[in-house]
Amino acid sequence: MKKIKISTLTLFVLITFTSYSQSHWVIGVGTNVVSDNGGRFSKLLNFNSYNYVPYFSTLSVAREMTYGFTAEAIGNYNKLWQGKLVNGQYNSHSSSNYFSVDLLLKYDFHYFLKDKKWYVLPLAMIGGGYSDRGIETPNYSDLNHSNKTGSPTFDLGVGAKFVIYKRFGAVYQSLAKFVVGDKTSSNHVQHVLTITYALPSHKRMFLLRKTGRF
């Protein structure tokens, strides 16, 4: 219940901050890796639990705001491969499709720095979402929930934003996803890398149209 309240508060803050007129939109496309080994910190480098696909599998839309805050909606697709660790056990089933959708509130610590010409900007984030593994978790059959494959999550993460060229950049983030209200499904970690493009603000778009450059 506590996690649900925190997630609700996070979503309220997201809606409030995205109404600021000084904000602008950022779109991103990239890839993600899902680590679902069932451990906490002892198996972070267990590559046998890493699931990924060799093509673009992440799409994000973000709203950068004042005071270092960013609100982001992000969707991910992945494959949980046969023979990999899934929910803490080796997946003996055929490979399944993994989907997740998350709403995040990010904070850019670059806002506190006196020198604003940094090209690597540290991030912290909080939010909530829904993740669907596409396969039943090991204990569902005992609880008569054999058709359930997904769970809501409370998200915490860290990352970094990289300035590449003008409006182009990249964002890397590692997100810990804590399952809410489901004791049969384990938490998991998702690593995401996206290439981003910042759209001009409304004021800048008006000036570009007025001068015939857009």
N, C-alpha and C positions, 0 to 999 in steps of 0.2 A: 504493500500500500504506500509506503514511504517513497519508493521508486516511482510509482505512478504519479504521486503528487509533484515530485520534482520534474518529471517529464511534462506534466501539464503546465507547470510554471514556465518551463523552458519554451514551450510552444507559444504561451502568452507573450513572453518577451520577444520572440521572433516576430510575431504579428505587429507588436507595438513599434519595434525599431524599423521595420521595413516601410513604414509610412513616412519616414523622414524624406524631405524633398531633396536633400543634399546627397542622397545615395545614388549609386549607379549599378547596373547589372553586369555580371560576369558569367560567361558560359564556359563549360569545360568538357572535354572528352578524354578518356584514358582507359586504364586497365586496373584490375584489382586482384588481390591474392587473399584467399580465405584460409585461416589456420584454425582447425576445429578438432584439436587433439584432446580436449577435455581437461587439460592441465591448467594451472594458473601461471606460474612463472618458470617452472622447471623445464618446460619443453618449448620455449620460445624459438629455439634454433633447430627444432626437429623438422627438417625439410620434408620428411615423409608425410607430414600433415598439411603441406602447402598445396592448395588447389588453385589452378588458374587456367585461362584459355589464351591461345596465341593470337588474339585479335582484340579490338576495342570492345570493352565490356562495361564501361562506366560513363554515365552522363550526369552532369551537374549544372544547376542554375543557382547562382548566388547573388546576393544583394549586399554590396559593400557600403557601410554606413560610417557615420562620424564616430569619434572616440575609440576607434580601433575594432569595432564590432562588424561581423559579417553573418548574415543569415543565409543558410544554404539548404537546398533540397537536392538530394543525390540518390540516383538509382543504380543498382549494380546487378549484373548477371554473371554467373560463374557455373562451373561444373564440379561436382563432388565426385571424384573419380573412384572407380572400383579399386580396392586394395589400399586406398588412403585412409588415414584416421579421420573418422567422422563422428562427432559427438563422443569422443573418447574411445571408440572401438573401430577396428578395421572394417571398412565397408565391404561386405561380401556380396552386396547386391550389385546390380548394374549401375553404371554412372547415372547421376541424377542432376537435374537442373536446380541451381541455387538462385534465388531472387531476394533482393533486399531494397527497401526504400527507407530513407532516413531524413529527418529534419534536424539541422544542427545550428547551434549558435557558436560562432568562433570569435576568439579574441586575438588580435594581433599585438604582440608585445612591442612591436616597432613603434607604437604610438608613444611610448615612454622615452624612447631614445632621443638624445639631443641631435645626433647626426642622422638625418633622414635619408642618407644616400646608401643605405645598406641594400645588398642584393639578395640576402637570405634573411627572411623574416620569420621568427618563431611563432607558432600558433598553439593555442589550447582550445578545446572544444567540448561541448556538452549537448545532449539532445536525446532523441528517441526515434524509434522506427519499428519496422517489422521485417523479420528475416524468415524465409521459407527454404528449408533444406531440400525439399522435394522427396524425401524418404522418411519413413517412420523412425522415431528415435527408439532405442532398445526397450524401454519400459512401458511404452504406450499400450501394448497389447494387454498388459496386466491391469491397466486402468480403464479398459474399454474405450480408448481414444485412438484406435488404430488408423483412423483416417486423417489425423491431425499431423501436419508436417512442419508448420511454422509457429512462431511465437513473437509477441511484441518484445522490444528490447529497450533498455536504458543505456545510452551511449556516453562514453568518456574517451577522450583521445588527445593526442598531441601531434604536431606536424610542423611543416615549414612551407613558406611560400617563396618562390624564386622568381626574381625579375629577369626576363630574358631580353626582350627588346620592345620598347615603347609599351603598347597595350598587351603584348604577349607575355605569358609567364607559365609557371608550373607550380603545382601544389602536391606535396606528399603528406599523407596523414595515416597514422595507425590508430584504429578505433577499436576499443574494447566494448563488446556488446554483451550486456548482462540481461539474461532472460527475466522477464517480469511475469510472475504468477504461474509459473510452470516448473515444477520440481523435477520433471523427468528429462528436461532438455538442458544441456550444458551451455555455458557461456562460450563465446568464441571471439577471435580477433580478425579484423579485416584491414589489410594494407591497401591503400589506394594511391595511384599516381595519375594526375590529369594535366593536360596542356590546356591553358586557359586563355581567353580573350576578353578584355574589358571593353564593354560597349561605351560609347561617349555618353555623358550625362545629358539630360533633357536640354539644358541650357546650351551645351556645346553642339548638340544636334541641330538646334534652331539656328545657331550661327553658321554652321556648315551649309545648311539648306539656303540660308539667306545669301551667302556668298557664292552659291552654286557649286560647292565642293563636295556635296553629298546628294 
